[in-house]
Amino acid sequence: MMRLGFSLGSLLSVKEIFDCAKVLNGYSADSIWIPETWGMDCGSILSHVASIANKPKLGSSIINIYSRSPALTAMSAVTLDVISGGRFMLGLGTSSKPIVEDWHGMEFKNPLQRMREYVDVSRLVMSGKKVSYDGKFFHLKNFGLLIKPERTRIPIYLAAINQKMVELTWEIADGVIFYLRPLHELKTTIEKMQSRRKIDVACQLITCVSSDSEKAITRVKQTIAFYVSVGGIYRQFLASNGFKKETETIFEEYKKKGLSGNHVFVTDDMVNSLAICGTPDDVIQKTSQFIESGVDLPILQFNPVGNVKESFELLVKTFASDMK
């Protein structure tokens, strides 16, 4: 038996997310996580998912700390926690310079200090107390919620890539959300950090299951190629952790021809180290490898093949007997 989360988002329509949530409500999933990039607002989606799926916990994965004030994020978190009956988890991250500066018009600077203050302010506001705060980035005077919180402490999870953010996460957060970390590196990092202080280790894993393993592998390769191509921070991290040649080749092909075919340069080693894909038996075995590395909560990032509903039902049924 295992705790298992599901990430529903970027590759799905709003209706497809709701359909998937309905399916999950019939099983013992730990949590449903909704991303927020440049499409759907995750709070709006989560508020409706809360009424569809009344058992799993609900998480934002992730809200970036530049596009909203911490007071507004705390208001949203408390509202979602009330709507869901105390099931919300606040996932925060810094996002990236292109998104923050080009799309939100904010200056991407001092992410560590900003994150520290953002968590401080969010926690104070979510507690229901009146807040006055004077930091480097945030200044509040006599801010108090009109809504009564369901809980005075909502769990905060931080998305962390580079070591300094990993260390800050273990210092101030209730949990971490890892993504695109090679299996060997993941194991080493978790062992090192959990020896300092125990927090909940979640890892979002690019996931695809199909009776045709080659279709599942291709779908996963396309997703990995996308993040290597457009996500500079992931490309740099993977290059420094064993995949330098591969990331360079994928990125060079992207610059020449876009995303049309550069997934063919994603190697089997990358797939096996970064993702979960294949037949139902394959994905169960591969998920176990991540749990053995120290991951407390695998979050399966659903990548559909063919019909979305049928693809998702196969994924959930694959893990039905293992969920607790």
N, C-alpha and C positions, 0 to 999 in steps of 0.2 A: 504494500500500500504506500502511496506517496501523495504529498501535496502537489497540486498541479494547477497552474494558472493558464489562461488563454488570452492572447492579445488579438484584438479584432480591430482592423482599421484600414490602413492605407490602400490596400488592394480591394476593399469592399465598399459597396454603396451603403447608404444609411439603412435602407431596407434590409440588405444582406446582414448587416451587423445585428439588427433586431431579430432576424430569423435565426441567426446563430445563437443569440442569447436565449431564445426560446428553447432551442435544443439543449443548451447547457443546463437549463433549469431542471431538467429531468435527471441530472447526474450530480455527483458529489464533487464538483469542481471547487477548488479553493477560492479562486478569484477570476474576475474578468477585468482586463486592462484595456483602456482605450487610449491610443496615441493622439498626439496633436502636433501636426507638422505645418502644412500649409493648405489643409483641406477643412475637415470638420473641427468645430470647437468641441473639445472632449467633454466639457461640463454639460453641454446640452445633450449630448449622446448618453452620457452616464445617468442623467436624470431620468431618461426614459428606460434605459436598461434596468435601472433599479426597480421599475414597476413590472418589468417582464421576467426578470430573474430574481427571485426573492430569497435565494439561499447563498449564492457566492458573495464574497467580498468584492468591492469595486475599487479600481485604482486608476489614477491618471498616469500615463506613461508615455511622454512626460509633459508637464507644463513648464515652459521655459521662464526663467526668472528675470527676463528683460521686458517681455511684452505686457506684463501685468504688474501692478504694485503688489507687495506682499499683503496689504490689507484687503485688496480685492480678491486675491487668491484665497486668503483665509475665509472671507465671506462665502466664496463659492464652496470651499471645503466643508464648512459648517452646514451650509444649506444642503449639500449632497449627503452629508452624514445624517441630517435630520430626515431627509426624503427616504434614505435607504435603511433607516432604523439602526444606525451605528455601524455601517459596513464599509465606510469609505476609507481609502488610504491615499495620501497625498504624495504623488510622485513628482519630483522636481528635477530640473536639469538646466544646464547653461545654454543648450542648443549650440549654434555655431555662428561664427562671425558673418557669413553671407546672409543667413536668415535674419539675424538680429539687426544688422546694419542696413542691408539692402531692402528688406521687406517690412521691418518694424521701425526703422528710422532711429534706432537707439545706438549708442556707442558701446561696442563690445570691449569692456575693460574691467580689470580687477575681478575676474569671475570668482575667485576664492573668497575674497572679503565680502563681495556682494552676496554670495551664497550663505555665508555665515550669518550675515545680518538678516537676510531674507528668511532663513529658518527661525532666527530669534523672534522677529516680528510676527511671522505666521503663527508660531506657537503661542505667543502672548495673546494675540487676537483670538485664536481658536479656543483659548481657555475661558473666554467669556469675561475676563477682567478688563477694566478700563486701562488703556495703554498710553503711556508717554514714552517716547524713544528718541534718542539723539545719537545716530550713528554717522558713519562717513557718507553713506548713500541714502539712508532712510531717516526721516524725521516725522514723528507722529506726536500729536498733542491731544490728550484726553479723548482718544478714539475708543468707542465702546459699541459692541454689537447690540442691535435691537432684537435679534433672534436669540433664543436660548439654545445653547449647544446641546446636542444629544450626548456628547462626551466632552470632557474638559481636555482630553489629550487624544488627538487623531494621529495615527502613525505617519511618520514622514520617511519616505524612501528617496534616496538621491541617486541619480544616474551618474556614474563615475567611469572615466576612461583613464586619464593620466594619474600618475602616482599621488600627486598632491591633492587631487580631488578625492581619490580613494582614501587617503589618510584623514581628510576632513570628514568624509562620510562616516568613518568608524569613530570619529570623535563626537559628532553631533547628531547623527541620524538614528532612526530605529531600524532601517534596512537599506540595502544597496540594490540597485538594478544594473547589472552588467549586460553588455551586448557586444557581440563580435570580438570575443576574447578567445584566442587559441586554447584548446583544452589543457595543454601542459602549463601554460602561463596562468590560466584560471586556477588550477589546483595549487600552484605555488603561492599565488597572491592570497587566496582564501586561507590557506594554512597560516601564512605569516600574519595576516590581519586579524583572524579570529583568535589567535593566541594573545592578542592585546586586549580585545573586548569582543564579546559575542553580540552580533547583530543578525538580523534575518537576511540571508544572502539569496536574492532573486537573480535569475539570469534569463533574459529574453533570448529565445533560441529560434532562429529561422527554421520553420518546420513545414514539411510537405509529405503527405502519405498517399500512396496510390498502389493499386494492384500491379501497375506497370512501374517498376522502380526507376527506369530510365526517364520517364516523364517527371517523376518526383525530383530526381537529381537535377534535371534541366531547369525546373522551376526554381529550385534553391540556388542554382548557379546564377540565374538571372538576378535574383535578389541580392546575392553577395556582390555581383558585378556592379549593380546599381550603387550600393553603398561605397564600394571602393572608388567608383567613378566620380560621384558627386560629394562624397563625404571626406574632405581632406583630413580630418582628425582620425577617422577610422583607417584611412589609407596609410597615414604615418604610423599609427599604432601597430598595424599589421606588418608593415615593412620592418619595424624595429623588433618584431617578435616572430621572425622566421619566414616571412612571406615577402621579402623585399623584391625579388625578381618577379614574382607573380603579380604583385600590385603594380609594379612599373609597367609590365606588359599590358595589363588590363586597362590602365589609365592611358597609355599611349594609343591603344586601339580606340578608346573612347574619344580622345581628342581628334582622331582621324575620321571616325565613322559614327560616333555617338554610341547609343546603347543597343544598336540593332543586332550585333553579333559578338560583342566582346565577352559574353559569358562563357564562350568556349575556352577562354584562357584561364578560367577558374579551375584549379586543379582538384583532383580527388582528395589530396591531402588537405586542401582548404575546406572542402565540403565536410570531410570526416572530423576536422578539428573545430569547425565553427557552427555546424548545423545538424539538424535531425531530419533525415529523409529516407525514402525507400518504401518497402512494403510494410504492413503492420508489424511483422516480426522484427524487421530492421529497426524501426523507430523506437520500439520498446527497448531493444538492446542499447541503442545509442543514447537514449534518455538516461538509462542506468549509468552510463559512463560519466555523464555530467553530475548526477547525484553523488557518485563515488568521488568526484573531484571536490566535493564540499558544498555544492549548491543545495540550499534548503528548499527553494521554490523554483523549479523550472517553469518559465512562462512560454508557452508554445505560441510563436507568432505564426498565425495561420496563413499559409500560401496555397490558395486553391488550385486544383487541376480540373479543368472541365467544369461541369455543373457545380456551382458553389455549395448549394445545400447538400448534395450527395457527397461532395468532397469533405465538407465539415462533419457530416454524420459519420463518415468512415474514420476520420481522425478521432472523434470523441468515443466512438465504439471501440476503437483500438485500445484506448486507455481506461475504458469503463470499469473493468475489474480491478484496476490498480489505484484508482482514486479513493481518497479517504476523506 
